[in-house]
Amino acid sequence: MRILRAVGWKGALLGVMLVLFVGGGTGAAVCKFTNVDCSLRESPSVLDFQGEGAGTMDLPPGFSVSAAAQGLSFPTDFDFLPDEQILIAEKNGLVRVLREGELQEQPFLDLSANVNRWQYRGLVNVTVDPDFETNPFVYVVYTARGVAVDSPEPTSVRVSRFRVDGDEAIASSEQVLLGSVGGRSCTALRPGSDCVPADVNHVGADIVFASDGTMFVSTGDGGGTLGGTDEAKAVDEAAFLAQDLDSLGGKVLRVDREGRGLPDNPYWNGDPDANRSKVWAHGLRNPFRAEALPTSSPTLVVADVGLLTYEELNRVERGDDLGWPCFEGPNRTPQYRSHSFCRSYYEREEARTPWVAIRRAKVVSITGGVPLTAAEGWPAEYANSYVFGDWLTSELYTVPLSERSPTPLRFAGHAAGPVAFALGPDGSLYYLAINVGELRRITPG
């Protein structure tokens, strides 16, 4: 079960037609990722594919990988129930159950009629309450349907809680904790509305529970570009929501189980329902996955998908400003640095160097991972490491947690599109391979 684990879904190549040629023993498969409208599962076996995310997984000596679940349709996230059943979210709005190694046909929760699944939108998170036996709830993050399930029209994000009864979550029990106002552009509403933006596809989105039962929720700025490939020339005004403390976009929020702000949050104004009372950190573009570190004070590792030059891993603490959109990585963002907001920002703020800033020549679309401190049976060299992935290149990397600005070390390749990581109750590393519809388990020995 993920305790203190948070962050967001892709916005890496916004509106761009990315065509992957996946050659293998059965020929070439072509996949257009503009609408994420196809799967690489065009052949019975992962081993039939070669290239981006396919073929036999390339692991270090002494490690092996197995498929814990197969046949999933664009799986985006997963979590463990106390009885070790695994809940797996699919982009289209279904939550599936893996029980004793068998993927159940009956959905645990069906939100497909409520979820907008255009491009990188969809159901992007599922999290089990850490006190499930006394609080039988699951939490999800999804983009609201709006005009239609496949419409590119602006919409919004919802963070909701569902009560579990037996082998299913009760759909009618939905309580919207964040994003109760929406289904359309947040900018069309009055400032300070309970609206989490998804005008395009920077929905970010993850949930991490703290040991005190409070929730960290990561959100994207809601931006992106529609229908063009030249994001370098676009000034996306939605990006500035990341710096607006009265907006829920581009943030790490910290709330209670009812979605209310907390008095010890850095921008608390006395009103638990005020947006700024819920903000814990800000200045994020499209945070995709986060996890807590085993530290005395709350510290999250948040992966932030970049614009053109850098992907980031940030160690995020209370009140942090991660700099977006005026900074990308350690540098001033060329697309925004002449904007009046950023010119003023540079006069009062110094550059904040990310914990890890990776040039996009190496990592293209970052997926945050997990510390390996509790991994069972792993070699000592990984005991103080953090593992993460790159969705588009299908590589896995590790970095040492003890270093100030560590250099990522390649851990594995042909990972078939890693989009979520967790350590299981057995101490194994699990991750979702979205390109082939699998939940995978990596073990030493």
C-alpha positions in Angstrom: 0.0 0.0 0.0 1.3 3.4 -0.9 1.7 5.6 2.1 2.7 9.2 1.3 2.7 8.6 -2.5 1.7 11.4 -4.9 1.7 12.9 -8.7 0.4 13.4 -12.6 -0.2 12.0 -16.3 1.6 12.9 -19.4 1.8 16.1 -21.3 5.2 15.5 -22.8 4.6 15.8 -26.5 1.4 17.9 -26.5 -0.8 17.6 -29.6 2.1 16.0 -31.5 1.6 13.1 -33.7 4.1 10.6 -32.4 4.4 7.5 -34.5 6.2 4.5 -33.0 7.4 1.9 -35.4 7.7 -1.3 -33.4 9.4 -4.0 -35.5 9.5 -7.6 -34.5 9.2 -11.2 -35.5 5.7 -10.4 -36.9 6.6 -7.3 -38.8 6.1 -3.6 -37.8 3.3 -2.2 -35.7 2.6 1.5 -36.0 1.0 3.3 -33.1 -0.2 6.9 -33.1 0.0 8.4 -29.7 -1.8 11.7 -30.4 -5.0 10.4 -28.8 -3.3 7.4 -27.2 -5.8 5.6 -29.4 -4.1 2.3 -30.0 -2.1 -0.3 -28.2 1.1 -2.2 -28.9 -0.8 -5.4 -28.0 -1.2 -6.4 -31.7 0.6 -9.7 -31.2 0.1 -12.4 -28.5 3.4 -11.8 -26.8 5.5 -8.9 -25.6 8.5 -10.7 -26.9 7.2 -10.2 -30.5 8.0 -6.5 -30.3 11.3 -4.7 -30.6 12.2 -1.0 -30.3 10.4 1.5 -28.1 9.3 -0.4 -25.0 9.2 -3.8 -26.6 11.2 -6.9 -26.8 12.8 -8.8 -23.9 13.2 -6.5 -21.0 16.9 -5.5 -20.5 17.7 -6.0 -16.8 20.9 -6.1 -14.8 22.4 -9.5 -14.2 20.6 -11.2 -11.3 17.2 -9.6 -11.9 14.1 -11.1 -13.5 10.7 -9.8 -14.6 7.4 -11.5 -14.7 3.9 -10.4 -15.7 1.6 -10.2 -12.6 -1.4 -9.2 -14.9 -1.9 -9.1 -18.6 -4.6 -8.0 -21.0 -5.1 -4.6 -19.5 -6.4 -1.7 -21.6 -4.0 1.3 -21.1 -3.4 0.8 -17.4 -2.5 4.1 -15.6 -2.1 3.3 -11.9 -2.5 0.6 -9.3 -2.6 0.0 -5.5 -2.8 -2.8 -3.1 -5.8 -3.8 -0.9 -4.9 -5.1 2.6 -5.6 -8.7 1.5 -3.0 -8.2 -1.3 -5.6 -7.9 -4.0 -4.4 -5.3 -6.5 -6.6 -2.6 -7.9 -5.6 -1.4 -11.4 -6.9 1.8 -13.0 -7.4 1.9 -16.8 -7.5 5.1 -18.8 -11.0 4.6 -19.9 -12.5 4.8 -16.4 -12.5 1.2 -15.2 -10.8 0.0 -12.0 -10.0 -3.7 -12.3 -9.1 -6.3 -9.6 -6.2 -8.7 -9.7 -7.2 -11.5 -7.3 -4.8 -14.4 -6.6 -3.1 -13.8 -9.9 -6.3 -13.6 -12.0 -7.7 -10.5 -13.5 -11.4 -10.3 -12.7 -13.9 -9.6 -15.5 -16.2 -7.7 -13.2 -14.9 -4.1 -12.7 -14.3 -3.0 -9.1 -15.5 0.4 -10.2 -16.9 1.7 -13.5 -16.5 5.4 -14.2 -16.3 5.1 -18.0 -19.4 7.2 -18.6 -18.0 10.0 -16.4 -14.4 10.2 -17.7 -13.0 12.2 -20.5 -10.3 10.1 -22.1 -9.1 12.4 -24.9 -5.3 12.4 -25.4 -3.6 12.2 -21.9 -6.8 12.6 -20.0 -8.6 9.8 -18.3 -8.6 7.9 -15.0 -5.1 8.5 -13.9 -4.9 7.5 -10.2 -6.4 4.9 -7.8 -5.3 4.9 -4.1 -6.5 2.7 -1.2 -7.1 4.4 2.1 -4.1 3.4 4.4 -6.6 2.7 7.2 -8.8 0.6 5.0 -10.2 -1.7 7.7 -11.7 1.3 9.5 -12.1 3.6 6.5 -13.1 1.3 3.6 -12.5 3.9 0.9 -10.7 4.2 -2.4 -9.7 7.5 -4.0 -9.4 8.2 -7.7 -8.3 11.1 -9.8 -9.9 11.5 -13.3 -10.8 14.1 -15.9 -14.5 14.9 -15.9 -16.5 14.0 -19.0 -17.6 17.5 -20.0 -19.0 17.6 -23.5 -18.3 14.0 -24.4 -15.9 11.2 -23.3 -13.6 11.8 -26.3 -14.0 15.6 -26.7 -10.9 17.9 -26.7 -13.0 20.7 -25.2 -11.7 22.2 -22.0 -12.7 20.3 -18.9 -11.5 19.8 -15.3 -10.2 17.2 -12.9 -11.9 15.5 -10.0 -10.4 13.9 -6.9 -13.1 11.6 -5.5 -13.7 9.1 -2.7 -15.8 5.9 -3.0 -17.0 3.6 -0.3 -16.1 -0.1 -0.7 -18.7 -2.8 0.0 -17.5 -6.4 -0.4 -15.8 -6.8 -3.8 -16.7 -3.5 -5.3 -16.7 0.2 -4.9 -20.2 1.7 -4.8 -20.4 4.2 -7.7 -23.3 6.1 -6.2 -21.2 6.8 -3.0 -18.9 9.2 -4.9 -17.8 12.2 -2.8 -15.9 14.8 -4.8 -13.1 16.1 -2.6 -11.4 18.5 -5.0 -12.9 19.7 -8.3 -16.6 19.8 -7.4 -17.1 22.7 -9.8 -16.1 22.0 -13.3 -16.6 19.9 -16.4 -15.5 23.0 -18.3 -12.6 25.4 -18.2 -11.7 26.6 -14.8 -10.9 30.0 -16.2 -14.6 30.4 -17.1 -15.5 30.3 -13.4 -15.0 32.9 -10.7 -11.4 33.0 -9.2 -11.0 30.7 -6.3 -13.6 28.1 -7.4 -13.1 24.5 -6.5 -11.9 23.7 -10.0 -8.8 21.7 -11.0 -7.9 22.7 -14.5 -7.7 20.4 -17.6 -8.1 22.9 -20.4 -5.8 20.6 -22.5 -3.9 17.7 -21.0 -1.5 18.7 -18.2 -3.6 16.9 -15.6 -0.6 15.7 -13.5 -2.5 13.9 -10.7 -1.5 11.5 -8.0 -2.4 10.9 -4.3 0.0 10.3 -1.4 -1.2 9.6 2.1 0.9 10.9 5.0 1.3 9.0 8.2 -1.1 11.4 9.9 -3.9 10.5 7.5 -3.7 13.7 5.5 -3.5 13.5 1.7 -1.1 15.1 -0.7 -2.5 15.5 -4.2 -0.5 16.7 -7.2 -2.1 18.6 -10.0 -1.0 19.9 -13.4 -1.4 23.4 -14.7 -4.1 22.2 -17.1 -2.3 23.6 -20.1 -0.8 22.2 -23.3 -1.2 23.0 -26.9 -4.0 21.9 -29.2 -3.5 20.8 -32.8 0.1 21.9 -33.5 3.6 20.7 -33.1 5.3 24.0 -32.4 5.0 24.3 -28.6 8.2 26.2 -28.6 6.4 29.3 -29.9 3.3 29.0 -27.8 2.9 31.0 -24.6 0.3 28.9 -22.7 -1.4 31.3 -20.3 -2.6 28.3 -18.3 0.9 27.8 -17.1 0.6 30.8 -14.9 -2.0 29.0 -12.8 0.9 27.2 -11.3 2.0 30.4 -9.6 -1.6 31.5 -8.6 -2.2 30.4 -5.0 -6.0 30.8 -5.5 -5.9 28.2 -8.3 -5.7 24.4 -7.6 -3.6 23.9 -10.8 0.1 23.2 -10.9 0.3 22.4 -7.2 0.9 19.8 -4.5 -2.2 20.2 -2.3 -2.4 18.9 1.3 -6.0 18.2 2.5 -7.8 16.0 4.9 -10.0 13.0 3.9 -12.9 15.5 3.2 -10.8 17.6 0.9 -10.4 20.5 3.3 -7.3 22.6 3.8 -5.2 22.3 7.0 -4.2 25.0 9.5 -0.5 24.1 9.2 -0.4 24.5 5.5 1.9 27.4 4.4 -0.8 29.6 2.9 -3.7 28.8 5.3 -6.0 31.8 5.5 -8.4 30.6 8.2 -10.9 29.1 5.7 -10.5 25.3 5.1 -12.5 25.5 1.9 -10.3 28.3 0.4 -8.0 27.1 -2.4 -4.9 28.7 -0.9 -5.5 26.9 2.4 -5.0 23.7 0.5 -1.7 24.5 -1.2 1.4 22.9 0.2 3.8 23.6 -2.8 3.4 25.3 -6.2 5.1 26.0 -9.5 4.6 22.7 -11.2 3.9 22.0 -14.8 2.7 18.4 -15.2 3.8 16.4 -12.1 3.5 12.7 -13.0 3.9 10.6 -9.9 5.3 11.4 -6.5 6.4 9.4 -3.5 7.3 10.3 0.0 10.8 9.8 1.3 11.5 8.2 4.7 12.4 11.6 6.4 11.4 13.1 9.7 9.6 16.0 8.0 7.3 15.4 5.0 9.3 15.4 1.8 8.0 14.2 -1.5 9.9 13.3 -4.7 7.8 14.8 -7.5 8.5 14.1 -11.2 7.6 17.1 -13.4 7.3 16.6 -17.2 9.1 19.3 -19.0 8.4 21.6 -22.0 11.4 21.3 -24.3 14.7 21.1 -22.5 14.5 19.4 -19.1 12.7 16.7 -17.2 12.8 17.1 -13.4 12.8 15.2 -10.1 12.1 17.6 -7.3 12.4 17.0 -3.5 9.4 19.0 -2.4 8.8 20.4 1.1 6.3 22.6 2.7 5.9 26.0 0.9 8.3 25.2 -2.0 8.0 27.1 -5.2 9.3 24.9 -8.0 9.6 27.8 -10.5 7.3 26.8 -13.4 6.6 28.5 -15.8 9.4 31.0 -15.3 12.0 28.3 -14.9 12.4 24.9 -16.6 15.1 22.9 -15.0 17.8 25.3 -13.7 17.3 27.8 -16.5 14.9 30.6 -17.3 12.2 29.3 -19.7 12.8 30.9 -23.1 9.0 30.8 -24.0 8.1 32.7 -20.8 11.0 34.8 -19.7 9.8 38.0 -21.5 6.3 37.6 -20.1 5.5 40.4 -17.7 4.9 38.0 -14.8 8.2 36.3 -15.2 10.1 39.5 -15.6 8.7 40.6 -12.2 9.3 37.1 -10.8 13.0 37.2 -11.7 13.4 40.4 -9.7 12.2 38.7 -6.5 13.0 35.0 -6.9 16.3 33.2 -7.4 16.5 30.1 -9.6 15.6 26.9 -7.8 17.7 24.0 -9.1 15.8 20.8 -9.2 17.1 17.8 -7.2 17.7 16.1 -10.6 17.4 18.1 -13.9 17.7 15.8 -16.9 18.1 17.1 -20.4 15.5 15.8 -22.8 18.1 14.4 -25.1 18.3 11.6 -22.5 14.9 11.4 -20.8 11.8 12.5 -22.7 8.7 11.9 -20.6 9.5 11.3 -16.9 7.5 9.0 -14.7 8.2 9.3 -11.0 9.0 6.1 -9.1 9.7 4.9 -5.5 12.6 4.6 -3.0 14.0 1.1 -2.9 14.9 1.3 0.8 12.3 -1.3 1.6 12.8 -3.5 -1.5 13.2 -7.1 -0.4 16.4 -8.9 -1.3 17.9 -6.3 -3.6 21.7 -5.9 -3.7 23.1 -3.4 -1.1 24.0 -1.0 -3.9 20.3 -0.2 -4.3 19.5 0.2 -0.6 19.6 4.0 -0.7 18.3 4.5 -4.3 15.2 5.8 -6.0 13.9 4.2 -9.2 12.0 6.0 -11.9 11.2 5.7 -15.6 10.7 7.3 -18.9 7.4 6.5 -20.6 8.4 7.3 -24.2 11.9 5.7 -24.3 10.8 2.8 -22.0 13.9 3.1 -19.8 14.2 2.7 -16.1 16.8 4.6 -14.0 18.1 4.8 -10.4 19.6 7.7 -8.5 21.1 7.7 -5.0 18.9 9.4 -2.5 21.9 10.7 -0.4 23.4 12.9 -3.2 22.5 16.5 -3.7 22.5 16.5 -7.5 22.8 12.8 -8.5 23.3 11.5 -12.0 20.7 9.0 -13.2 22.1 5.5 -13.8 20.3 3.3 -16.4 18.8 0.3 -14.7 16.7 -1.3 -17.5 15.4 -1.0 -21.0 12.5 -2.2 -23.1 10.2 -1.5 -20.2 7.1 -1.1 -22.5 6.0 2.3 -21.3 6.4 2.6 -17.5 3.6 4.8 -16.0 3.4 3.8 -12.3 5.6 2.2 -9.7 5.1 0.7 -6.2 6.7 -1.7 -3.8 4.3 -4.5 -3.1 3.6 -6.1 0.3 6.2 -8.8 -0.7 8.9 -6.2 -1.1 9.0 -6.6 -4.9 9.1 -3.7 -7.3 5.9 -3.5 -9.4 5.3 -1.2 -12.4 2.7 -0.7 -15.1 3.8 -1.2 -18.7 1.1 0.7 -20.5 2.2 0.0 -24.0 1.6 -3.8 -23.6 -1.2 -3.7 -21.0 0.8 -5.4 -18.2 1.5 -5.1 -14.5 5.0 -6.3 -14.1 7.0 -7.5 -11.1 10.8 -7.1 -10.9 12.7 -9.3 -8.4 16.4 -10.0 -7.7 17.8 -13.5 -7.8 
